[in-house]
Amino acid sequence: MAAVDDRIDGYLFFVNRALDGMLGIVGELGDRLAATRPELPGANSPQVILQHCLKVLDYWGGHVIAGREVHRDREAEFRATGTVNDLITAAAAARQQFAADLALADPAAPLRRSPLASSWTGPAPETQGHALLHILEELAQHHGQAELTRDILLASAARG
């Protein structure tokens, strides 16, 4: 059983590194800038990016991998509002739930629930391992997006 726990701990290290990075960004920016969308077509605020990632953990980890009933309103994720403290609280709860969901994961096993078409494009993932890779993909790409968004917002604020 220790080998499974080591794999879970290793995977959680990378998940938590991305979450810590995004939490650091919203903390650095504060409530106002963290909720600001850069003046780019279709851009999202760092707050929205992080909120979306928390919902990815819940939906893909809870619904697709662990088999919990999770109702996701993906469009609402991109209209989310709140404070940095709200995000810190939400992230703590999301991490705890994701760790519990991950403990049920069997990477070689089929998905416990298929993702809705609105949450997935491309060939359907076949295993829980594929879903775990997708979660990591989402967190890594959105962490980078949040870093670039922060840089744009700080540069814009410095110009006045």
N, C-alpha and C positions, 0 to 999 in steps of 0.2 A: 504493500500500500504506500510505502514511502516514495516510490518512483512516481506514482500518480500525484501525490502531494507536491513533489518537487516540480513536476510539469505545471501544475496549477499555480504554484508560487512563481515560477518563471514567467508564465503567461500574465499573471496579475501584475508583475513588475512592470511590464511594458504598457499594459492598460493604465496602471496608476501613474506612470511617467507622463503619458500623454495628458491625463486628467490634471495632474499637478501642474503641468506647463500651462494648460488653459486656465486653471484657477489662478495661477500666478499672474497671467495676463490681465484677467478681469480685476484682480486685486490691485495691480499696478495702475490700471486705468481709472479705477473708481467708478461709482455708479453712473455718472453722466457719460463719460467717454466709453465705458464698457457697453452701454446701450446705444451708442451712435453707429450708424451705418456709414461707411465711407461713400463718397460721391462717385460711385462706380455702378454701372448697370447691374442689377441683381445682387448687389453686395449685401452681406449680413453683418450684424454687429458681433463683437466677440461674445457678448451675452447670449445671443441667439445661437451662435455656433456651439457653445458649450451646452446650452439647453438641448439642442438637437442631439449632441453626443450622449447625453444622459438618457435620452429617449431611445437611442440606438441600443445602449446597454440593456435597457428594460425590455425592449421589444425582441431583439435578436437573442439576448441571453435568456430572458424569461419565457417568452412565447415560443420562439423557434427551437431553442435548445432544451430548456427545462420543461416546456409544455404547459406553463402557466397561461391562464387566460389574460391576455393583455390587449386592451383596446387602444389603438394608436391613432392619433389625429396628426399626421405628419405635417399638414399645412399649418396647423396651429403652432407647431414647434417654431416656425419661422416668424411668428407674431408675438412670441413670448416677451414678457416684460417682468421686471423685478429688480431687486437690488443685488449687490455682490454678496451680501450676507445670505440672501435667499438662495443664491447659487451654491454657496459653501454648504448650507444645510442640505440642499437637494443632492449635491454631489456625495456627501457623506452617506445619505440614505441609499443612493444609487449604488455606491461601492459595496455597501453591506449586502444589498439584495443581489447584486451581480456575483459576489463571492459565493453566496448560497446557491445561486443558479449554476455557477460554474462547477460547484461540487457535484452536481448531478450530471455533468456533461460526460459523454462517451464519444470522443472524436471520431471513431470509426463507425458509430451507429448512425442510422438514418435520422433525419430531423424529426423532432416530436410533433412539430406543426410546420406546415409550409408557410413561407412568407407571402403576404398579400402582394399582388402585382404592383400596387402603388408604392411598395417599400423595396422593390427589387427590380432591376433590369438586367438583362443578360441571361445566360444559361442558369437554370435553377440549381441552387446548391443541393447536393445530394446527401451530405453527411453533416453531422454536428461540427466536425473539424472544419469543413468549408465555412460554416456559419461563424465559427470562432475566428477564422482568418478574415472574414468580411468585417467583423467587429473591429479587429486590430487595424485593418485597412482604413476604415472610417475614422477611427480616433487619430491615427497618424496623419492622414491627409488634412483633417480639420484642425489638428494642432498646428500644422504648418500654415494653414489658412488664417488661423487666429494670430499667429506671429506676424504675418504680413499685414493683416488688418490693423493690428496694434501699431506697427511701424507707420502705416499710412495715417492713422488717426493722430499719432503723436507729431508727425511732420506737419499735418494740417493745423493742429493746435498751436504749434510753434510759430507758424506763419501768421497766426492771428485770424 
